[in-house]
Amino acid sequence: MSLISMQDASLSFCDVEILNKATLYIKKNERISLIGKNGAGKSTLLKIINKKQDLDYGSIVYQKNIKISYLKQENINNLNISIYDFIKKKFKKEININEKIEIEKIIKIFQVNKNSLLSELSGGYVRKIALGSVLLRNPDILLLDEPTNHLDINTIIWLENSLKKFSGSILFTSHDRSFIQNICTRIIDLDRGKLTSFPGNYKEFLKLKNERNHIEKINKKLFDQNLEKEETWIRKGIKARATRNEGRIKNLKKLRKENENYKKIENFSDIQINEIKSYPGKIIFKLKNINFSIKKKIIIKNFSSIIQYGEKIGLIGNNGSGKSTMIKILMGENKIHEGSLHSGKGLKIAYFDQDRSILDSNKSILENVNHGREKVILNGKEQHIIGYLKKFLFKSNQIKSLVKTLSGGEANRLLLAKLFLKPSNVLIFDEPTNDLDLETLQLLENIIIKYSGTVFIVSHDRNFIENTVNKYWIFKGDGLINTHFSSYNEFKKEKNKKKEKICKLKKNKINSNTLKIKKEIQETVNKIEKIENNIKKLQIKMNEPNFFKKNILQQLPILKEFNIEEKKLESTITYWENLEKKL
């Protein structure tokens, strides 16, 4: 038996159709990902299931005594409450000893003081507390609306593990493709009012969805050809009426109505960015031994880096580790306390602010994007604002709507439309993936990949980072920032490998019973450290701004030495591991 059964569900707001005779079943132990474009009605569907929104038509049947927990997309409004009291309130009754223990346990996991006010926490921590509170109630069905918003990567991984252990069913929306892939057992696609179930994971869904869209486009083309043929026939006038083919006339009326009601597949088209493709020089920023603190807390400590034109840099690390602070330093909003910062001449920065502060919520879409002007200039060419906004899936009757009436995803699409109009050679994105649907994410990825200028991205979206950047600033905490090249997945593999090495080294030092082997192990460990130091020195040379622009004959000796040292490191680690086996 299904926990929830929804049949023939229909709901519209003004002229926007959310559901059209839609059907949905949720069974036990399912983890369902609800996917759809921004504004399709995903959040509304969660509210319907949570009994916060009525249908126009249709029915929903719930299993008797079913318990539902719901995490809304927006962060908590009332922050003037302690962490403990906030979680306790979620139980809506006097809590027992076991529940008290569970509350204490979840607070301990998050490493916060239970008496701290929510107002004292970052947005990411507030989100963690909200997640903890809905998980603690042990519901039959857990409704999660964009649960990964504002979370750092480590917390997202914690959430994934927690949800896999959760005994109830889950229906969630998310833009995080890794999260969807790792969590879901089934996908439900909300597309133009219809709900379609796809078995399996996100990668399988993409294949099936693309096939369905392809088939739909072919069928629509055939339908249009048939309609045109019937319209040509009826235009013959007297001859058509003389045949008295009432069945054919009736069929034509049916075709016309079907065509009128058809909602086409909406896709982004011809999105461009107002890019300044010439830059006078090679260096964008040069940071030397910079230091920055807030209230005696070290945020950035002795960090140096040279950023060249064309580099794409990902800033990753836990919430509060200093990523947004670094962005503000580069933009000149924060002044460094020690060290030097050089900015190149002719920088034109376009900045995507996660708080959307450059949008005025009390003004219309049109007023926000182009100060009310009807024409925009993009790469030297003039076009009408309505045509420009249509490319971002805004309809002509929407442009006078106030920004405060838009969904989070629609507001972010508007922010992109505004951002792309600004002439730039540097793009800075601070958490751009929050609230964006999957199609908009792919659009943004393609824009960044094709962009010839420099890009900085702060994001906890693992797929997005992996697909767009070629250099990482890893914010370790306590002001320490490491620079890393290659992909994010390679970085994670290296990090895990290093952890394993450290654990094995510690184990060796403790458990070695043979003095000779113990001495040889220590000598081998020292040798490994020496090789690693040599590799670091070579990496510094390779990271110099003009290294890969030198003649190949100048590059080869360093590259050759780097490869030799890498192989030497691998063989020495293998030798050390074999020594360990002898103990």
C-alpha positions as CSV (number, residue, x, y, z in Angstrom):
1,M,0.0,0.0,0.0
2,S,1.2,3.5,-0.8
3,L,2.0,6.0,2.0
4,I,0.5,8.7,-0.2
5,S,-1.7,8.4,-3.3
6,M,-2.5,11.5,-5.4
7,Q,-4.8,11.2,-8.5
8,D,-6.1,13.6,-11.2
9,A,-4.5,16.5,-9.3
10,S,-5.0,19.9,-10.9
11,L,-3.9,23.3,-9.7
12,S,-3.5,26.7,-11.4
13,F,-2.5,30.2,-10.2
14,C,-4.0,32.8,-12.5
15,D,-2.8,31.7,-15.9
16,V,0.0,29.5,-14.6
17,E,-0.8,25.8,-14.6
18,I,1.0,23.9,-11.9
19,L,-0.7,20.5,-12.1
20,N,-2.9,19.1,-14.9
21,K,-4.6,15.8,-13.9
22,A,-1.3,14.6,-12.4
23,T,-0.8,11.3,-10.5
24,L,1.7,10.6,-7.8
25,Y,2.4,7.6,-5.5
26,I,4.9,7.4,-2.6
27,K,5.7,4.0,-1.2
28,K,7.7,2.9,1.8
29,N,11.5,3.3,1.8
30,E,11.7,5.4,-1.3
31,R,14.1,8.3,-1.8
32,I,12.5,10.3,-4.6
33,S,14.1,13.3,-6.4
34,L,11.5,15.8,-7.7
35,I,12.9,17.5,-10.8
36,G,11.6,20.4,-12.9
37,K,12.3,23.8,-14.2
38,N,12.3,26.9,-11.9
39,G,8.7,28.0,-11.6
40,A,7.3,24.6,-12.6
41,G,5.8,24.1,-9.2
42,K,8.1,21.8,-7.3
43,S,7.9,23.7,-4.0
44,T,4.1,24.0,-4.5
45,L,3.8,20.2,-4.8
46,L,5.7,19.7,-1.6
47,K,3.3,22.1,0.1
48,I,0.3,20.2,-1.3
49,I,1.6,16.9,0.2
50,N,2.3,18.7,3.5
51,K,-1.3,19.9,3.5
52,K,-0.4,23.6,3.2
53,Q,-1.9,24.0,-0.2
54,D,-5.2,22.8,-1.6
55,L,-5.8,21.4,-5.0
56,D,-8.4,22.8,-7.5
57,Y,-9.4,19.3,-8.4
58,G,-8.3,15.8,-7.7
59,S,-7.7,13.8,-4.5
60,I,-4.9,12.8,-2.1
61,V,-5.2,9.8,0.2
62,Y,-2.8,9.4,3.1
63,Q,-2.0,6.3,5.1
64,K,-3.6,6.4,8.5
65,N,-1.7,8.3,11.2
66,I,1.1,9.2,8.8
67,K,3.7,11.6,10.1
68,I,5.3,14.1,7.7
69,S,8.3,16.4,8.3
70,Y,8.9,19.3,6.0
71,L,12.0,21.5,5.4
72,K,11.2,24.5,3.3
73,Q,13.6,26.1,0.8
74,E,13.9,29.4,2.6
75,N,16.0,29.7,5.7
76,I,14.4,30.3,9.2
77,N,12.9,33.7,9.7
78,N,12.8,34.0,13.5
79,L,16.4,33.8,14.6
80,N,15.9,35.1,18.1
81,I,15.7,31.6,19.7
82,S,18.3,29.2,21.1
83,I,19.3,26.1,19.1
84,Y,17.9,23.8,21.8
85,D,14.6,25.6,22.0
86,F,14.2,25.7,18.2
87,I,14.7,21.9,17.9
88,K,12.5,21.2,20.9
89,K,9.7,23.3,19.4
90,K,9.6,21.0,16.4
91,F,8.2,18.2,18.5
92,K,5.0,20.2,19.3
93,K,4.6,18.5,22.7
94,E,6.5,17.7,25.9
95,I,9.6,15.7,24.9
96,N,10.7,12.5,26.7
97,I,14.2,11.5,28.0
98,N,15.1,9.7,24.7
99,E,14.2,12.7,22.6
100,K,16.2,15.0,24.9
101,I,19.2,12.7,24.4
102,E,18.7,12.8,20.6
103,I,18.5,16.6,20.6
104,E,21.8,16.8,22.6
105,K,23.3,14.2,20.2
106,I,22.5,16.2,17.1
107,I,23.7,19.5,18.7
108,K,27.0,17.7,19.6
109,I,27.4,16.5,16.0
110,F,27.1,20.1,14.8
111,Q,29.7,21.3,17.4
112,V,27.7,24.3,18.6
113,N,26.5,25.6,22.0
114,K,22.9,24.6,22.6
115,N,22.2,27.9,24.2
116,S,23.5,29.9,21.2
117,L,20.9,32.0,19.4
118,L,20.3,31.2,15.7
119,S,21.0,34.8,15.0
120,E,24.6,34.2,16.1
121,L,25.2,31.5,13.4
122,S,26.0,31.6,9.7
123,G,23.4,30.8,7.1
124,G,25.0,27.4,6.6
125,Y,24.8,26.5,10.3
126,V,21.2,27.6,10.5
127,R,20.4,25.3,7.7
128,K,22.2,22.4,9.5
129,I,20.1,23.0,12.6
130,A,16.9,23.1,10.5
131,L,17.9,19.8,8.9
132,G,18.7,18.2,12.2
133,S,15.3,19.2,13.6
134,V,13.3,17.5,10.8
135,L,15.4,14.4,10.9
136,L,14.9,14.0,14.7
137,R,11.2,13.6,14.5
138,N,11.5,10.2,12.7
139,P,8.7,10.9,10.2
140,D,7.2,8.4,7.8
141,I,7.8,10.9,4.9
142,L,10.5,13.6,4.8
143,L,9.9,16.5,2.5
144,L,13.1,18.4,1.7
145,D,13.0,21.6,-0.5
146,E,16.6,22.3,-1.7
147,P,18.2,20.9,1.5
148,T,21.8,21.5,0.2
149,N,21.4,25.2,-0.1
150,H,24.0,27.1,2.0
151,L,25.7,23.8,3.1
152,D,29.4,23.2,2.7
153,I,30.6,20.0,1.0
154,N,31.4,18.2,4.3
155,T,27.9,18.8,5.6
156,I,26.3,17.7,2.3
157,I,28.2,14.4,2.6
158,W,27.0,14.1,6.2
159,L,23.5,14.7,5.0
160,E,23.8,12.1,2.3
161,N,24.9,9.5,4.8
162,S,22.1,10.5,7.2
163,L,19.4,10.2,4.6
164,K,20.7,6.8,3.4
165,K,20.3,5.5,7.0
166,F,16.8,7.1,7.3
167,S,14.1,4.5,7.6
168,G,11.2,6.5,6.1
169,S,10.5,7.7,2.6
170,I,12.0,11.0,1.2
171,L,10.7,13.4,-1.5
172,F,13.2,16.1,-2.2
173,T,14.1,18.8,-4.7
174,S,17.7,19.7,-5.3
175,H,20.0,21.3,-7.9
176,D,23.0,19.3,-6.7
177,R,23.6,16.6,-9.3
178,S,26.0,14.6,-7.1
179,F,23.5,14.7,-4.2
180,I,20.7,13.5,-6.5
181,Q,22.9,10.7,-8.0
182,N,24.1,9.5,-4.5
183,I,20.6,9.6,-2.8
184,C,17.7,8.9,-5.1
185,T,16.1,5.6,-5.8
186,R,13.5,7.1,-8.3
187,I,13.0,10.4,-10.1
188,I,9.7,12.2,-10.7
189,D,9.8,14.8,-13.4
190,L,7.4,17.8,-13.1
191,D,7.1,19.1,-16.7
192,R,4.2,21.4,-17.9
193,G,1.8,20.2,-15.3
194,K,2.4,16.4,-15.7
195,L,4.3,14.1,-13.3
196,T,6.3,11.3,-14.9
197,S,8.2,8.7,-12.9
198,F,11.6,7.5,-14.0
199,P,13.3,4.5,-12.4
200,G,16.9,4.6,-11.3
201,N,19.4,7.4,-10.8
202,Y,20.0,10.8,-12.3
203,K,22.3,9.7,-15.1
204,E,19.7,7.2,-16.3
205,F,17.0,9.8,-16.0
206,L,18.9,12.2,-18.3
207,K,19.1,9.6,-21.0
208,L,15.4,8.7,-20.8
209,K,14.3,12.3,-20.6
210,N,16.3,13.3,-23.7
211,E,14.8,10.3,-25.6
212,R,11.3,11.4,-24.6
213,N,11.9,15.0,-25.6
214,H,13.3,13.8,-28.9
215,I,10.2,11.7,-29.6
216,E,7.9,14.5,-28.5
217,K,9.6,16.9,-31.0
218,I,9.2,14.4,-33.8
219,N,5.5,13.8,-33.0
220,K,4.9,17.6,-32.8
221,K,6.4,18.1,-36.2
222,L,4.2,15.4,-37.6
223,F,1.2,16.9,-35.8
224,D,2.0,20.4,-37.3
225,Q,2.2,18.9,-40.8
226,N,-1.2,17.2,-40.4
227,L,-2.8,20.4,-39.0
228,E,-1.4,22.4,-41.9
229,K,-2.8,19.9,-44.4
230,E,-6.3,20.1,-42.8
231,E,-6.1,23.9,-42.7
232,T,-5.2,23.9,-46.4
233,W,-8.2,21.7,-47.1
234,I,-10.7,23.9,-45.2
235,R,-9.4,27.0,-46.9
236,K,-10.6,25.6,-50.2
237,G,-14.0,26.9,-49.0
238,I,-17.0,25.8,-51.1
239,K,-15.3,22.6,-52.3
240,A,-14.6,21.5,-48.7
241,R,-18.1,22.4,-47.5
242,A,-19.7,20.7,-50.5
243,T,-18.1,17.4,-49.5
244,R,-20.2,17.7,-46.3
245,N,-17.3,15.9,-44.5
246,E,-18.5,16.7,-41.0
247,G,-16.1,14.2,-39.4
248,R,-13.1,15.9,-41.0
249,I,-14.3,19.3,-39.9
250,K,-14.8,18.0,-36.4
251,N,-11.3,16.5,-36.4
252,L,-9.9,19.8,-37.5
253,K,-11.5,21.6,-34.6
254,K,-10.0,19.0,-32.3
255,L,-6.6,19.5,-33.8
256,R,-6.9,23.3,-33.4
257,K,-7.8,22.9,-29.8
258,E,-5.0,20.5,-29.1
259,N,-2.5,22.8,-30.8
260,E,-3.8,25.8,-28.7
261,N,-3.4,23.8,-25.5
262,Y,0.1,22.4,-26.4
263,K,2.9,23.7,-24.2
264,K,6.2,23.5,-26.0
265,I,9.4,22.3,-24.4
266,E,11.2,25.5,-23.2
267,N,14.9,25.7,-23.7
268,F,17.5,28.5,-23.3
269,S,18.6,29.8,-26.7
270,D,21.5,31.9,-27.9
271,I,22.6,33.1,-24.5
272,Q,25.6,35.4,-24.7
273,I,27.7,37.3,-22.2
274,N,29.0,40.9,-22.8
275,E,32.6,39.8,-22.7
276,I,35.6,42.2,-23.2
277,K,37.9,39.9,-25.1
278,S,41.0,42.1,-25.0
279,Y,43.0,42.6,-21.9
280,P,46.2,44.8,-21.6
281,G,48.5,42.4,-19.9
282,K,48.7,38.9,-18.4
283,I,48.3,39.4,-14.6
284,I,44.8,40.0,-13.1
285,F,45.8,39.9,-9.4
286,K,49.0,39.5,-7.5
287,L,48.7,38.7,-3.8
288,K,51.8,38.5,-1.7
289,N,51.8,37.4,2.0
290,I,48.4,38.8,2.6
291,N,46.8,38.6,6.1
292,F,43.3,39.4,7.2
293,S,41.5,39.0,10.6
294,I,38.1,39.7,12.0
295,K,37.9,40.5,15.8
296,K,41.3,38.8,16.3
297,K,40.2,35.7,14.4
298,I,42.6,34.9,11.6
299,I,40.7,34.5,8.3
300,I,43.6,34.6,5.8
301,K,47.2,34.0,6.9
302,N,50.3,34.7,4.8
303,F,48.7,33.8,1.4
304,S,50.4,34.5,-1.9
305,S,49.2,33.8,-5.4
306,I,49.4,35.2,-9.0
307,I,46.2,35.1,-11.0
308,Q,46.5,35.2,-14.8
309,Y,44.1,36.3,-17.4
310,G,42.0,33.2,-18.4
311,E,42.3,31.2,-15.2
312,K,39.2,29.7,-13.7
313,I,39.6,29.3,-9.9
314,G,37.3,27.4,-7.5
315,L,37.2,28.5,-3.8
316,I,36.2,25.6,-1.7
317,G,36.1,24.9,2.1
318,N,33.8,24.8,5.0
319,N,31.3,27.6,5.8
320,G,33.1,30.4,7.7
321,S,36.6,29.5,6.4
322,G,37.0,32.8,4.5
323,K,35.9,32.2,0.9
324,S,33.5,35.1,0.6
325,T,36.0,37.3,2.6
326,M,38.6,36.6,-0.1
327,I,36.2,37.6,-2.8
328,K,35.5,40.9,-1.1
329,I,39.3,41.5,-0.8
330,L,39.7,41.0,-4.5
331,M,36.8,43.4,-5.2
332,G,38.3,46.0,-2.9
333,E,35.5,45.8,-0.3
334,N,37.8,44.4,2.4
335,K,41.2,45.9,3.0
336,I,44.0,43.5,3.9
337,H,45.9,44.1,7.2
338,E,49.3,43.0,6.0
339,G,51.0,42.1,2.7
340,S,50.3,43.5,-0.8
341,L,47.6,43.2,-3.4
342,H,48.1,44.3,-7.0
343,S,45.1,44.6,-9.3
344,G,45.7,44.7,-13.1
345,K,44.7,47.7,-15.1
346,G,41.5,47.7,-17.0
347,L,39.7,45.1,-14.9
348,K,35.9,45.0,-15.5
349,I,34.3,42.7,-12.9
350,A,30.8,41.3,-13.1
351,Y,29.8,39.9,-9.6
352,F,27.1,37.4,-8.8
353,D,26.2,37.9,-5.2
354,Q,24.5,35.0,-3.4
355,D,22.3,37.4,-1.5
356,R,21.1,39.0,-4.8
357,S,21.7,42.5,-3.2
358,I,21.9,44.2,-6.6
359,L,18.3,43.3,-7.3
360,D,15.6,45.7,-6.0
361,S,12.7,43.4,-4.9
362,N,10.2,46.3,-5.0
363,K,11.0,47.1,-8.7
364,S,9.9,45.2,-11.8
365,I,12.0,42.7,-13.8
366,L,12.4,45.4,-16.5
367,E,13.5,48.1,-14.1
368,N,16.1,45.8,-12.5
369,V,17.7,44.5,-15.7
370,N,17.9,47.7,-17.8
371,H,16.7,50.6,-15.6
372,G,13.4,50.5,-17.6
373,R,15.0,51.0,-21.0
374,E,13.6,49.0,-23.9
375,K,16.9,48.4,-25.7
376,V,20.0,46.6,-24.5
377,I,23.5,46.5,-26.0
378,L,25.1,43.1,-26.1
379,N,28.5,42.6,-27.7
380,G,28.0,45.8,-29.7
381,K,24.6,44.8,-31.1
382,E,21.2,46.3,-30.0
383,Q,18.2,44.2,-29.2
384,H,14.9,44.7,-27.5
385,I,14.7,43.9,-23.7
386,I,11.7,41.6,-24.2
387,G,13.6,39.5,-26.7
388,Y,16.6,39.4,-24.4
389,L,14.6,38.3,-21.4
390,K,12.8,35.6,-23.4
391,K,16.1,33.9,-23.8
392,F,16.2,33.6,-20.0
393,L,12.6,32.0,-20.2
394,F,10.8,35.2,-19.0
395,K,7.5,35.8,-20.8
396,S,6.6,39.2,-22.2
397,N,3.7,39.5,-19.7
398,Q,6.1,38.9,-16.9
399,I,8.5,41.8,-17.3
400,K,6.4,44.3,-15.3
401,S,6.1,41.8,-12.4
402,L,7.9,42.8,-9.2
403,V,11.0,40.9,-8.3
404,K,9.6,40.0,-4.9
405,T,6.9,37.9,-6.6
406,L,9.6,35.6,-8.3
407,S,10.7,32.2,-7.0
408,G,14.3,31.9,-5.9
409,G,15.3,30.2,-9.2
410,E,13.6,32.9,-11.2
411,A,15.3,35.6,-9.2
412,N,18.7,34.0,-9.9
413,R,17.9,33.7,-13.6
414,L,17.1,37.4,-13.6
415,L,20.4,38.1,-11.8
416,L,22.2,36.2,-14.6
417,A,20.4,38.2,-17.2
418,K,21.5,41.4,-15.5
419,L,25.1,40.1,-15.0
420,F,25.6,39.1,-18.6
421,L,24.7,42.5,-19.8
422,K,27.6,44.1,-17.9
423,P,30.9,44.3,-20.0
424,S,33.4,42.2,-18.2
425,N,36.8,40.4,-18.3
426,V,36.5,39.0,-14.8
427,L,33.5,37.0,-13.5
428,I,33.0,36.4,-9.8
429,F,30.3,33.9,-8.6
430,D,29.5,33.6,-4.9
431,E,27.3,30.5,-4.5
432,P,25.6,30.8,-8.0
433,T,24.0,27.3,-7.9
434,N,21.6,27.9,-5.1
435,D,18.0,27.8,-6.4
436,L,19.0,27.2,-10.0
437,D,17.3,24.3,-11.8
438,L,19.5,21.7,-13.5
439,E,19.0,23.2,-17.0
440,T,20.1,26.7,-15.9
441,L,23.1,25.1,-14.2
442,Q,24.2,23.5,-17.4
443,L,23.7,26.8,-19.2
444,L,25.9,28.6,-16.7
445,E,28.6,25.9,-16.9
446,N,28.8,26.3,-20.7
447,I,29.0,30.1,-20.4
448,I,31.9,29.8,-17.9
449,I,33.7,27.2,-20.0
450,K,33.6,29.4,-23.2
451,Y,34.4,32.6,-21.3
452,S,38.0,33.7,-22.2
453,G,38.4,36.0,-19.2
454,T,39.2,35.1,-15.5
455,V,36.6,33.4,-13.3
456,F,36.3,33.0,-9.6
457,I,33.7,30.6,-8.2
458,V,32.6,30.0,-4.6
459,S,30.5,26.9,-4.6
460,H,29.7,23.7,-2.7
461,D,28.3,22.0,-5.8
462,R,30.8,19.3,-6.6
463,N,29.7,18.7,-10.2
464,F,29.6,22.4,-11.0
465,I,33.1,22.9,-9.6
466,E,34.4,19.8,-11.3
467,N,33.1,20.9,-14.7
468,T,34.2,24.6,-14.7
469,V,37.5,25.3,-12.9
470,N,41.2,24.3,-13.5
471,K,42.7,25.6,-10.2
472,Y,41.6,25.5,-6.6
473,W,42.1,27.5,-3.5
474,I,41.4,25.1,-0.6
475,F,40.4,27.0,2.5
476,K,41.6,24.7,5.4
477,G,40.6,26.9,8.3
478,D,42.6,29.1,10.7
479,G,43.7,31.2,7.8
480,L,45.5,28.5,5.8
481,I,44.8,28.3,2.1
482,N,46.3,25.7,-0.2
483,T,46.6,26.0,-4.0
484,H,45.8,22.9,-6.0
485,F,45.7,22.0,-9.7
486,S,43.8,19.3,-11.6
487,S,40.2,18.2,-10.9
488,Y,38.3,18.2,-7.7
489,N,37.9,14.4,-7.8
490,E,41.7,14.1,-8.1
491,F,42.1,16.4,-5.1
492,K,39.8,14.3,-3.0
493,K,41.7,11.1,-4.0
494,E,45.0,12.7,-3.0
495,K,43.5,13.9,0.2
496,N,42.2,10.4,1.1
497,K,45.5,8.8,0.1
498,K,47.5,11.2,2.3
499,K,45.2,10.4,5.3
500,E,45.8,6.7,4.7
501,K,49.5,7.3,4.6
502,I,49.5,9.3,7.8
503,C,47.4,6.6,9.6
504,K,49.8,3.9,8.4
505,L,52.8,5.9,9.5
506,K,51.4,6.3,13.0
507,K,50.6,2.6,13.2
508,N,54.1,1.8,12.1
509,K,55.7,4.0,14.7
510,I,53.6,2.4,17.5
511,N,53.7,-1.3,16.5
512,S,57.2,-1.9,15.1
513,N,58.7,-4.7,17.1
514,T,61.9,-5.2,15.1
515,L,64.5,-2.5,15.6
516,K,66.1,-3.0,12.2
517,I,62.8,-2.7,10.3
518,K,61.7,0.2,12.5
519,K,64.9,2.1,11.7
520,E,64.5,1.3,7.9
521,I,60.8,2.5,8.1
522,Q,61.9,5.8,9.6
523,E,64.6,6.3,7.0
524,T,62.1,5.5,4.2
525,V,59.6,8.0,5.7
526,N,62.3,10.7,5.8
527,K,63.1,9.8,2.2
528,I,59.4,10.2,1.3
529,E,59.2,13.6,2.9
530,K,62.4,14.7,1.0
531,I,60.9,13.6,-2.3
532,E,57.6,15.4,-1.5
533,N,59.5,18.6,-0.8
534,N,61.3,18.3,-4.1
535,I,58.0,17.8,-5.9
536,K,56.6,21.0,-4.1
537,K,59.6,23.0,-5.3
538,L,59.1,21.8,-8.9
539,Q,55.3,22.6,-8.6
540,I,56.2,26.2,-7.6
541,K,58.3,26.6,-10.7
542,M,55.6,25.1,-12.9
543,N,53.0,27.4,-11.3
544,E,54.9,30.5,-12.3
545,P,52.8,32.8,-14.6
546,N,54.9,32.3,-17.7
547,F,56.1,28.8,-17.3
548,F,53.9,27.1,-19.9
549,K,54.5,30.1,-22.3
550,K,58.3,29.4,-22.4
551,N,60.0,27.5,-25.1
552,I,59.3,23.7,-24.8
553,L,63.1,23.1,-24.5
554,Q,63.0,25.3,-21.3
555,Q,60.0,23.4,-19.9
556,L,61.2,19.9,-20.6
557,P,64.0,19.6,-18.0
558,I,61.6,20.6,-15.2
559,L,58.7,18.5,-16.4
560,K,61.1,15.5,-16.8
561,E,62.4,15.9,-13.3
562,F,58.9,16.3,-12.0
563,N,57.9,12.9,-13.6
564,I,61.0,11.2,-12.2
565,E,60.3,12.5,-8.7
566,E,56.6,11.4,-9.0
567,K,57.7,7.9,-10.0
568,K,60.3,7.8,-7.3
569,L,57.7,8.8,-4.7
570,E,55.4,6.0,-5.9
571,S,58.1,3.3,-5.7
572,T,59.4,4.6,-2.3
573,I,55.8,4.4,-0.9
574,T,55.5,0.9,-2.2
575,Y,58.8,-0.1,-0.6
576,W,57.6,1.4,2.7
577,E,54.3,-0.5,2.5
578,N,56.2,-3.7,1.9
579,L,58.4,-3.0,4.9
580,E,55.2,-2.6,7.0
581,K,54.0,-6.1,5.9
582,K,57.1,-7.6,7.4
583,L,56.2,-6.5,10.9
